[in-house]
């Protein structure tokens, strides 16, 4: 609907607090990137890694630019904006994604909806490999959990930070890209997924519109009349 027919989905609310955490983490890791040494979190978790330094690092982080690769079989330029990349002594890269939330329980990657996080990381790994880099199957989520047990806000929010390793596989990527291209080039609109909340919402609204067409027209006519009077 968006890419082929030009009917974009209404935008969601911006996650400004999450974006602020991402930005501050990037600044913090960039200090150690410039000094070519490990961040204390890496040392705490026993990771013999340092932030990866590369002339394109800022571009790779930028939305709508990111790490890019022209995938000839689909005639598509594919992009992905990474949060961070770490590197070991053998110059193998490790994709890193920052996540932030606030919950009473410990953060993990066990929820079904977090499958999207994992696929995102695997796609970044695929893009970097296509750019000629050696990339580990293991990536890391730097997960920040806002504390709720403070006695008062005091104009600050403190976090528990946890590094969660994830071993991924990019074997699904090529097939999925080709299927996505076939879908985009098809003249038929595919059936909506029963797992998509947005699609289910649209279907429910459509049913209500069919049930009450007269009410809909009457309300619209009333609104147009009020607009004319104004």
N, C-alpha and C positions, 0 to 999 in steps of 0.2 A: 504493500500500500504506500509506503514511504518512498523507497528507491525507484520503483517502476512507475507508479501512478501519481506520485507527487503529493500524496495526502499524508502529511506528517502527524505522528501521534502528539497529543497535547503534552507539553513538557511537565516534568515532575518538579517538586520543590528542590531548590539547590541545597546541597549538604555542606553548608559553609563551615560548620565546626569540624567536620571530617576533613574538609579541604585545608583548613588551618593546621590540623595535626599533620597532614601529609607534607605541607610546605615546611613546617618546622623540623620535621624529621629529615627532609632533604637537606636543609641548611646544616643540621647537626652532622649528618654523615658526610656532607661535603667538606667540612673542616678536616675530617680524617682522610678524605680522598686527597685533599691538597697536600697533606703531610705523609701520605702513603703508609698509614698505620691503621691498626685495628680499632674499631669502636669498642668501648667497654662491654657492650652487650655481646659482641662476638666472643670476647674473652670469657665472659660469664658462662656462655653456652659451649665453650671449648671448640670454637670454630677457628681454624687456622686460615682465615680469610681477611681481605681488606677490601674497601670500596674500590671498584674498578674505575680507572681514569682513562678517558677517551675524548678526543676532540669533539665528537658528536653527542656527548652525554646529554647536554642541555636540549639538543634537538630530539633525541630519543625520548625525552620526557614530555615533550610538548604535544598536546592534543592536536589531532588532525595532521601531524607530521610523524613523530615517533620513529620507530625502527621500520623501514620500508623494504618491500621486495616485490618485484614484478614477476607475477606468477603466469608464465606464458601459456600453459594449457587452458587457462580461463580468461586470458587477456585482461587481468586485473592487477592493479597495484594494491597490495595489502599492507596495512599499517597497524602498529600497536604501540601505545605510549607507556613505557615502563616507569615504575616508581624508582627502582634502583637495580644495580647490578654489582655483584661482588665477584672477586676473583681469588683463586688459590695460587700457590707457588708454581704450579704447572701451567698457569695461564688458562685454566678452565673457568668458564663463566658460570655464575649462579644467579638466576633471576630472582628478584626480591620484590614483594608486593607489600605495601603498607595497608593495614586495615585498622579501623577504630570503631569502638562501640562503647556502650555502658550497660553492664548487666551484673547481677549479683553472683552468678555462677562463673566458673573459669571458662575462658574462651577456648574454642577448639574448631575443627573443620568437619564436624560430624553431621550437620544439618543438610537435608537434601538440597536446599537452595544454594548452599555453598559449593555445589558442583560447578556453578558458574565461575567461582573464584579459581577453581582448579583448571578448568578449560582455558580460562584467560591466561594463566601462567604457562600452560602447555603451548598455547599459541605464540606467546612471547619467545619461548624456547625455540620453537620452529622457525620464527622469523630471524632470530640471531644465528641459528645454524645455516639458514639460507644466505646469510651475509658473510659466511665463511668462518664463523667463530666456533671453537670447541665449547660445547655447553653441557653442563651436567644435567642428568635427569632430575636431580634433587634441586628444588627451589626452596625459598624461605618466605614465610609470612611474618612480618613484624606486626604483631597484633596488640593494639593499645586498648586497654579496658578502663574506662573512666570510673574512679572510685565513688561509691555512694554512701560510704560509712563515715564521712567527715561530719563533725559537729556543726559546721557552718560552711557556707560557700566561700566567704572572705575573698571574693573576686578572683578565685583561682580554681582550676579543676586539675586534680592529680590523677595519674594513670599508673596502673600496673602494666608492664610491657613484657610480652612473651614472644619468643621466636619459635615458630612452629615449622618444622621441616615437612616438605611434601615431595614425594617421588612421583613424577608424572610421565606421560607418554604422549608423543605428538603423532602417533600412527593414524589417528582419526582425521587429522587436519586436511590433507590433500583431498580425500574423498568428500569431506564435508564442503570444502570450497567449490568443488565441481558440482555437487548437488545444489548448492546455493545459487550458482551461476545458472544452472538449468531452470531452477525455480524462477529466477528473475527474468529470464528470457522467454518463459512460457506465456502463452496468451491467456491462460486460465488462472484465476485466483485460487490458490490452494485452500483446502479446508482448514478452518481454525483448529488449533490444538485445544483439547479439553483441559489441559494443564495451565493454560494461559488465562490469568485473571482478567487481563484487559479484553481479550476476545470474549470471554464469558460475560463480561459487563456489556459489551456491544450487542451480543445476542439477546441478553435480557432486556435491554432498552428497545431493541427492534421488536420484540414480542409485545411489549407494552404499547408501542406506537401502533401496532396493528390492531390491538384490542380497543384502543381509544382514539381513533382517527378524528372523530368529531370534536372531542375535547381539545385535542391538540390544535385543530384549526381555529376553534373558538378563542383559545388563549392567545394564539398568534394574532388573530384579528383584533383582539382587545389591546394587545401591546402596540400594534401598528396605529390604532386609533389614538392611544395615549401619546405616542411619538408625534403624531400629526398635531395634536393640541399643544404640545410643548414647543 
